[in-house]
Amino acid sequence: MHEWPPHSPDLNPLDYSCWANFKYHIRLELGRRGLLYFSSLEHAKCVIEKVWKEQITQENINNMVAKLVDKARIVVELGGSTTEGYKGNKGSFSARKHHL
């Protein structure tokens, strides 16, 4: 039996893909306007809503979820450890094994 991380970001598509993509596109949108920060709460709501509608498409969500099978395989290979630092994910991680 494997020990599984209780709240593993490796097995949550929102954690391993969506939020990073979302934050990246928010920064791009702010940068297009020459801004580093939101100017108000209303401005934040407008930018966040715009980015969500334009960037978080059903196709993007399907792609994020499709990666879950590979993520689960890697977590099993690591005996329940996090994949942070794991080289087996197409080079997006560097080699590092965690112990629980």
C-alpha positions in Angstrom: 0.0 0.0 0.0 1.3 3.5 -0.9 1.3 6.5 1.3 -0.5 9.3 -0.6 0.0 13.0 0.1 -3.3 14.1 1.8 -3.7 17.2 -0.4 -1.4 16.5 -3.4 -1.2 19.3 -6.0 0.1 16.6 -8.3 -3.3 15.1 -8.6 -5.4 18.3 -8.9 -5.5 19.8 -12.4 -6.3 23.2 -11.0 -3.0 23.1 -9.0 -0.6 21.6 -11.6 -1.9 23.5 -14.6 -4.8 25.9 -14.4 -3.7 28.5 -11.8 -0.2 28.9 -13.2 -1.7 29.5 -16.7 -4.3 31.8 -15.3 -1.8 33.9 -13.4 0.5 34.1 -16.4 -2.3 35.5 -18.6 -3.4 37.9 -15.9 0.1 39.3 -15.8 0.1 39.5 -19.6 -3.1 41.4 -19.6 -1.9 43.9 -17.0 1.4 44.3 -18.9 -0.5 45.1 -22.1 -1.9 48.1 -20.2 1.5 49.0 -18.7 0.5 47.9 -15.2 2.0 45.7 -12.6 -1.0 45.7 -10.3 -4.7 46.0 -10.3 -5.8 49.6 -9.8 -9.0 48.7 -7.8 -11.1 45.8 -6.8 -13.4 46.5 -9.7 -10.4 46.5 -12.1 -9.3 43.1 -10.7 -12.7 41.6 -11.2 -12.8 42.9 -14.8 -9.3 41.5 -15.7 -9.8 38.2 -14.0 -13.2 37.7 -15.6 -11.8 38.6 -19.1 -8.8 36.3 -18.7 -11.0 33.4 -17.4 -13.4 33.7 -20.3 -10.7 34.0 -23.0 -8.0 31.6 -21.7 -9.7 28.9 -19.6 -11.6 27.2 -22.4 -13.2 23.8 -22.3 -10.4 22.5 -24.6 -7.8 23.8 -22.1 -9.7 22.1 -19.2 -9.8 18.8 -21.1 -6.0 19.0 -21.7 -5.4 19.7 -18.0 -7.5 16.7 -17.0 -5.9 14.5 -19.7 -2.6 15.0 -17.9 -4.0 13.5 -14.7 -3.4 9.9 -15.9 0.3 10.6 -16.4 0.5 12.5 -13.1 -1.1 9.6 -11.2 1.3 7.1 -12.8 4.2 9.2 -11.7 2.9 9.5 -8.1 2.5 5.7 -8.0 6.1 5.3 -9.3 7.3 7.6 -6.6 5.4 5.6 -3.9 3.0 8.4 -3.2 5.6 11.2 -3.1 5.1 14.5 -4.8 6.3 14.9 -8.4 7.9 18.2 -7.6 11.4 17.9 -9.0 10.6 14.7 -11.0 12.3 14.5 -14.4 9.8 12.1 -15.9 7.3 14.7 -16.8 8.7 15.8 -20.2 11.5 17.9 -18.7 9.2 20.2 -16.8 10.6 19.0 -13.5 14.2 18.4 -12.4 15.2 15.1 -10.8 14.5 15.0 -7.1 12.9 12.2 -4.9 10.8 13.0 -1.9 10.3 10.8 1.2 7.2 10.7 3.2 
